[in-house]
């Protein structure tokens, strides 16, 4: 019985990695909100390749070591690449006012771009499925194709798949 569970777990892991790599479908720009509540589209959509950190604030620490390493060692940088965060406030259990305040203070210090999705606009329009309690990493080409989608705590294999997908845009 234990062997069957191990086989099933391994199969699900392989399918999860394959799913992350096979998400090549075209998406359109969406209108979200800035931290100040103003409406705005995704920055540089169609002009640069986008790394989007679509985060449920309840799980903002998922992939913390991975994202820290990425930032610290500039692993996701390139002239044709831009990254930013989108807070999935619809699924957050935390008060939206608190999340926005914390995000504003952090962005003042680090200059990061952070947008707000308070109605699951991005996940619905792009067919991402359930993103509740998940840190979702999305790589979108200039052409509007999702070339990587990973949800939750990314495995080492998924992290490698992300960098492999990213390398084609450097």
C-alpha positions as CSV (number, residue, x, y, z in Angstrom):
1,X,0.0,0.0,0.0
2,X,2.8,2.4,0.9
3,X,4.5,1.7,-2.5
4,X,1.3,2.6,-4.3
5,X,1.0,5.9,-2.4
6,X,4.7,6.7,-3.2
7,X,4.0,5.9,-6.9
8,X,0.9,8.1,-6.9
9,X,2.8,11.0,-5.2
10,X,5.7,10.7,-7.8
11,X,3.1,10.7,-10.6
12,X,1.4,13.8,-9.3
13,X,4.7,15.6,-8.9
14,X,5.7,14.8,-12.5
15,X,2.2,15.9,-13.7
16,X,2.5,19.1,-11.7
17,X,5.9,19.9,-13.3
18,X,4.5,19.1,-16.8
19,X,1.4,21.3,-16.1
20,X,3.7,24.1,-15.1
21,X,5.6,23.8,-18.4
22,X,2.6,23.2,-20.7
23,X,0.7,26.4,-19.8
24,X,1.5,28.0,-23.2
25,X,-1.8,29.8,-23.9
26,X,-2.3,33.4,-25.0
27,X,-3.7,36.0,-22.5
28,X,-4.8,39.6,-22.7
29,X,-3.9,42.5,-20.5
30,X,-6.2,43.1,-17.6
31,X,-7.2,46.1,-15.6
32,X,-6.4,45.9,-11.9
33,X,-5.7,48.5,-9.2
34,X,-2.7,50.3,-7.9
35,X,-2.0,50.3,-4.1
36,X,-3.7,53.8,-4.1
37,X,-6.9,52.3,-5.6
38,X,-6.5,53.8,-9.0
39,X,-7.2,51.5,-12.0
40,X,-4.2,50.4,-14.1
41,X,-3.2,47.8,-16.6
42,X,-0.3,45.4,-16.2
43,X,2.9,47.4,-16.7
44,X,4.9,46.7,-19.9
45,X,2.4,44.1,-21.1
46,X,3.2,43.3,-24.7
47,X,6.4,45.3,-24.5
48,X,8.5,43.1,-22.2
49,X,8.4,39.6,-20.9
50,X,6.7,39.6,-17.5
51,X,7.4,37.8,-14.3
52,X,4.3,38.1,-12.1
53,X,4.2,37.1,-8.5
54,X,0.5,36.6,-8.0
55,X,0.3,36.2,-4.2
56,X,-2.4,35.5,-1.7
57,X,-1.2,37.6,1.3
58,X,-2.1,34.8,3.6
59,X,0.7,32.8,2.0
60,X,3.2,35.5,1.1
61,X,6.1,33.5,2.6
62,X,5.6,30.5,0.2
63,X,8.8,30.4,-1.9
64,X,10.5,33.0,0.3
65,X,13.9,31.4,-0.1
66,X,13.5,31.0,-3.8
67,X,12.4,34.7,-4.4
68,X,15.0,36.0,-2.0
69,X,17.7,34.1,-3.9
70,X,16.3,35.3,-7.2
71,X,16.4,39.0,-6.0
72,X,19.7,38.8,-4.1
73,X,21.6,37.2,-7.0
74,X,19.7,39.0,-9.8
75,X,18.7,35.7,-11.4
76,X,15.6,36.9,-13.1
77,X,17.0,40.1,-14.6
78,X,17.4,41.0,-18.3
79,X,16.8,44.0,-20.6
80,X,13.6,42.4,-21.9
81,X,12.3,41.2,-18.5
82,X,10.2,43.0,-15.9
83,X,8.9,41.6,-12.7
84,X,6.1,42.8,-10.3
85,X,3.7,41.6,-7.7
86,X,-0.1,41.3,-7.8
87,X,-1.8,40.9,-4.4
88,X,-4.8,38.5,-4.6
89,X,-6.9,40.3,-2.0
90,X,-10.2,38.5,-2.8
91,X,-8.8,35.3,-1.3
92,X,-7.0,37.0,1.6
93,X,-8.3,36.5,5.2
94,X,-6.3,39.6,6.2
95,X,-8.0,43.0,6.1
96,X,-7.4,44.6,2.7
97,X,-6.6,48.0,4.3
98,X,-3.8,46.4,6.3
99,X,-2.4,44.5,3.3
100,X,-2.4,47.7,1.2
101,X,-0.7,49.7,4.0
102,X,2.0,47.1,4.5
103,X,2.6,46.8,0.7
104,X,2.8,50.6,0.3
105,X,5.4,50.9,3.1
106,X,7.5,48.1,1.5
107,X,7.3,49.5,-2.0
108,X,8.4,52.9,-0.7
109,X,11.6,51.2,0.6
110,X,12.3,48.9,-2.3
111,X,10.7,50.6,-5.3
112,X,8.9,47.4,-6.4
113,X,5.7,47.6,-8.4
114,X,2.7,46.0,-6.7
115,X,-0.8,45.9,-8.0
116,X,-4.0,44.8,-6.4
117,X,-6.6,42.2,-7.6
118,X,-9.6,42.4,-5.3
119,X,-12.0,40.4,-7.5
120,X,-9.8,37.5,-8.9
121,X,-9.7,39.4,-12.2
122,X,-6.3,38.1,-13.3
123,X,-6.9,34.5,-12.3
124,X,-10.3,34.4,-13.9
125,X,-9.3,36.2,-17.2
126,X,-6.3,34.0,-17.6
127,X,-7.9,30.7,-16.5
128,X,-5.4,30.1,-13.7
129,X,-7.8,28.1,-11.6
130,X,-7.9,28.3,-7.8
131,X,-5.1,30.5,-6.4
132,X,-6.5,30.7,-2.9
133,X,-3.7,30.2,-0.3
134,X,-1.2,30.0,-3.0
135,X,1.9,31.9,-4.2
136,X,1.5,31.8,-8.0
137,X,4.5,32.5,-10.2
138,X,3.6,33.4,-13.8
139,X,6.0,34.0,-16.8
140,X,4.3,35.8,-19.7
141,X,6.1,36.5,-23.0
142,X,5.8,39.8,-24.9
143,X,3.5,38.0,-27.2
144,X,1.1,37.4,-24.3
145,X,1.7,33.7,-23.9
146,X,2.0,32.1,-20.5
147,X,5.3,30.1,-20.7
148,X,5.4,29.1,-17.0
149,X,2.9,28.8,-14.3
150,X,3.7,27.4,-10.8
151,X,1.5,27.5,-7.8
152,X,2.2,26.9,-4.1
153,X,5.6,25.9,-2.8
154,X,7.7,25.3,-5.9
155,X,9.7,22.2,-6.0
156,X,13.4,22.2,-7.1
157,X,12.3,20.8,-10.4
158,X,9.7,23.6,-10.9
159,X,12.3,26.2,-10.0
160,X,14.6,24.8,-12.6
161,X,11.8,24.7,-15.2
162,X,11.0,28.4,-14.4
163,X,14.7,29.4,-15.0
164,X,14.7,27.3,-18.2
165,X,11.6,29.1,-19.5
166,X,13.0,32.4,-18.5
167,X,16.3,31.8,-20.3
168,X,14.6,32.0,-23.7
169,X,13.8,35.7,-23.0
170,X,17.3,36.9,-21.9
